[in-house]
């Protein structure tokens, strides 16, 4: 059973039986230079809200877009950590920590960070054992 967020104008987070999928629309793909992100649930450590995210400490942008205080999208590398980010201003931020994956974390903007965080953590909990 697929379970996905219904928000518009931001990446869509889907949780299937075995994967977390970040779907991007055509503009999100253009800004981030990524088609979509797929992560096995077994590689998701946890999700958490990040209230004060400002996008200024992400490291090198390779590739992607950063318009200060408006849009941060794409791949960012800092101290060997590779992060996928898609966040627009006035959005809450969900940080999804990963293990044994090409990405260290996913940073996604949403209108309901606490709901998305709870949904991801609930899906991961049974897989972790």
N, C-alpha and C positions, 0 to 999 in steps of 0.2 A: 504494500500500500504506500503510495507516495503522499507525502504531506508537505505542502509548500505554503509560503507566505503569499498573501494576495496584494501586497503593496505595489504601487505603481511608481514609475520614475526613480527606481533604484533597483539594484540587483535582487533577483528572486532567489530565496533560499529554499531548496527542496531537500527533503529527507526521504530516502527510499529505504528499503529493508537493509541495504548494505552500504549506502553512499550518502554523503552530503554533497549537493551540487549547487554551485552558484551560477545561475543563468544571467546572462547580460543581454540587454537589447542592443540594437545597432549602434546607438550613440555611446553606450557604455563600452562596447567592444572597441569603438574608434578611439575613445579617450584612454582606455587601459591597454589597448593592443593585445588583448586576450579574448578568446572566443567564449570560454566558460572554464570553470574550475571544478574538478571532480576529485573528491577525497573519500577513500574508504572510511567508514565509521570507526573501524578498528584503529585508525591513525589519528582520530580526533581525541585529544586529551580532555579538553573542557572548553566552555565558552563563558565569557564574562562581559559585563558592561564596562565601558570606558567613558566616564562622564566628561572628562576634560580633554578629550582628544583634539589636537590642533594640527596634526600632520607635519609639524616642523622638525621632528626628531626621527624621521624614518630612514635617513641615510640617502644613498645614491639612488636616483630614479633610473631604472634600466629595464624596459622602456616604460613610458607612461606619460601622464600629464599632471602638473601641479600648478594650480592657479591659487595663490595664497588666500586663505580664508573662504574660498568658494568651492574648489574641487580638487580632490586628490585621488588619482586613479592609476593603477598599474603595478609594476613590480618595483619594490624598493629593497635595497641591500644595505645592511649595517652590521659590522662586526661578524660577517659570515652568515647572518640570519637573512633569509630571503622571505619577503612578505608580499602578499597580494593585498592591495588596498583599493577599495572603491567607497569614497565617502564624500558627500556634499555638505555644505554648510546647513545649519539648522536641522541636522539629523543626529540622532543618538548613534552611538557606535558599539558594535559587538566585536570583540576580539576572540577569535577561535584559535586556540593553541593546538599545534599538531606535533606528531612524532613520526620519525621514519618516513618523511615525505619530502618532496622537493621544496615545499614551502615550510617555513617555521611557524607562520601564523597567517590567518586571513583576518583582515580588518574591514568590516562592512558597515556602511551607514544604513540605518533603518528608522522607522518612526516608532517602533515598539521594541526597544532593546531588551527589556526585561522578559517579554513574552518569547522573543526569539532565543534568548539565552536559556530560558527554562526548557524550551522545546528541544534545543540541541543537546543540552545536558541530560534530559530524560531519554533521548535516543541513544546516547553514548553509554549511559550507565550500564545497561545489560551487556553491551559488547565488551566492556573493560574487564569483566570477570572471567 
